[in-house]
Amino acid sequence: MRISRTTPWAAAVAAAALFLVPATASAGQRSSTVPHTAAAPAASVDDYYAAAQGKTGAALKTALHNIIKTQSKVSYDGVWNALKVTDQDPANPNNVILVYSGRSQSKSSNGGGVNDWNREHVWAKSHGDFGTATGPGTDLHHLRPEDVTVNSTRGNKDFDKGGSPVAEAPGSFTDADSFEPRDAVKGDVARMLLYMAVRYDGGDGFADLEVNDKVNNGSAPAIGRISVLKQWNQQDPPDAFEQRRNQVIFDTYQHNRNPFIDHPEWVNSIW
C-alpha cells in the first residue's frame, strides 16, 4: 500500500523486513529492488506526527522534537551491526552501500584499515563535542558506512558546494572548510543534519545542535550551510533506499523517525 499525500513531496514509507519487492531507487549504485515489506499504513505514520499537524516555524520544530525525542538508544559498538542492516545493498545482502562513495562493499570489511569502511558521523561529532556518547554519538539517523580514507577526508568539515574531487568518492568535492557529497545523497545528508538539529535541543545532557549558514563552525554545536542544505533537500528528494532505512531504524532499533524523510516540505516550514 502506497502512502499518498497532498504535497508533491509525498512518498511512500518503506518498511523494514528483509525480502525483496520492486521499488524505484536512484542513489548511485542503489538497485531497483529494495528490501521491504508492504508499506506502513498511512494512518500509522500520520498518527505518529499528529501533534505536529498544522504547525509551522518554531512551533513545528518544537512539536517534532517532542515526538522524536522518545527513542531507544544504540551503543557505539552496536552501531556496527545496525549499519549492516540499515545500509544493506539491495542488490547484494552481503554488502553495504557507502554513503559518499556510493560503493557496494562487504559488510565484513568494517574496521580501521585503509580500504575498510567505518562509522561516519554525518553531523561531525566535534560539532558540539558529543563524541561517541550514547545519544547523538550513536544516533543511527546520522551514522552511515563510509570508506575510512573518505571519512578522514571529510573530517569535521561543514557542507557546502565546490572544491576538488574526492578520491574514492566520485561526484564528491572538498576544500579547506567544506565537503560536497555526490548528487544522489545530497538530500540524504541535508535531512540527516536537520533531524539532528531538531532531535538534540540542549536536553539529555547534550549541546543544543543548530544549523546555520556558515562554514568553519569548528567545535561549536552548529553546522552549515543551511541555505545549501535546503537546496539539496529539494534537489534530491527521499528515494526508496532512504525511506526503507528510516523505517528499519523505527521498527528495529530506535523506534523514532526522521520527519524530513516522511515530510521533506517541513524543511522550508521551519527554516
Rosetta blueprint (number, residue, H / E / L):
1 M L
2 R L
3 I L
4 S L
5 R L
6 T L
7 T L
8 P L
9 W L
10 A L
11 A L
12 A L
13 V L
14 A L
15 A L
16 A L
17 A L
18 L L
19 F L
20 L E
21 V E
22 P E
23 A L
24 T L
25 A L
26 S L
27 A L
28 G L
29 Q L
30 R L
31 S L
32 S L
33 T E
34 V E
35 P E
36 H L
37 T L
38 A L
39 A L
40 A L
41 P L
42 A H
43 A H
44 S H
45 V H
46 D H
47 D H
48 Y H
49 Y L
50 A H
51 A H
52 A H
53 Q L
54 G L
55 K L
56 T L
57 G H
58 A H
59 A H
60 L H
61 K H
62 T H
63 A H
64 L H
65 H H
66 N H
67 I H
68 I H
69 K L
70 T L
71 Q L
72 S L
73 K L
74 V L
75 S L
76 Y H
77 D H
78 G H
79 V H
80 W H
81 N H
82 A H
83 L H
84 K H
85 V H
86 T H
87 D L
88 Q E
89 D E
90 P L
91 A L
92 N E
93 P E
94 N E
95 N E
96 V E
97 I E
98 L L
99 V L
100 Y L
101 S L
102 G L
103 R L
104 S E
105 Q E
106 S E
107 K H
108 S H
109 S H
110 N E
111 G L
112 G L
113 G L
114 V L
115 N L
116 D L
117 W E
118 N E
119 R E
120 E E
121 H E
122 V L
123 W L
124 A L
125 K L
126 S L
127 H L
128 G L
129 D L
130 F L
131 G L
132 T L
133 A L
134 T L
135 G L
136 P H
137 G H
138 T H
139 D L
140 L L
141 H L
142 H L
143 L E
144 R E
145 P E
146 E E
147 D E
148 V H
149 T H
150 V H
151 N H
152 S H
153 T H
154 R H
155 G L
156 N L
157 K L
158 D E
159 F E
160 D L
161 K L
162 G L
163 G L
164 S E
165 P E
166 V L
167 A L
168 E L
169 A L
170 P L
171 G L
172 S L
173 F E
174 T E
175 D L
176 A L
177 D L
178 S E
179 F E
180 E E
181 P L
182 R L
183 D H
184 A H
185 V H
186 K H
187 G H
188 D H
189 V H
190 A H
191 R H
192 M H
193 L H
194 L H
195 Y H
196 M H
197 A H
198 V H
199 R H
200 Y L
201 D E
202 G L
203 G L
204 D L
205 G L
206 F L
207 A L
208 D E
209 L L
210 E E
211 V E
212 N L
213 D L
214 K L
215 V L
216 N L
217 N L
218 G L
219 S L
220 A L
221 P L
222 A E
223 I E
224 G L
225 R L
226 I H
227 S H
228 V H
229 L H
230 K H
231 Q H
232 W H
233 N H
234 Q H
235 Q H
236 D L
237 P L
238 P L
239 D L
240 A H
241 F H
242 E H
243 Q H
244 R H
245 R H
246 N H
247 Q H
248 V H
249 I H
250 F H
251 D H
252 T H
253 Y H
254 Q L
255 H L
256 N L
257 R L
258 N L
259 P H
260 F H
261 I H
262 D H
263 H L
264 P L
265 E L
266 W H
267 V H
268 N H
269 S H
270 I H
271 W L
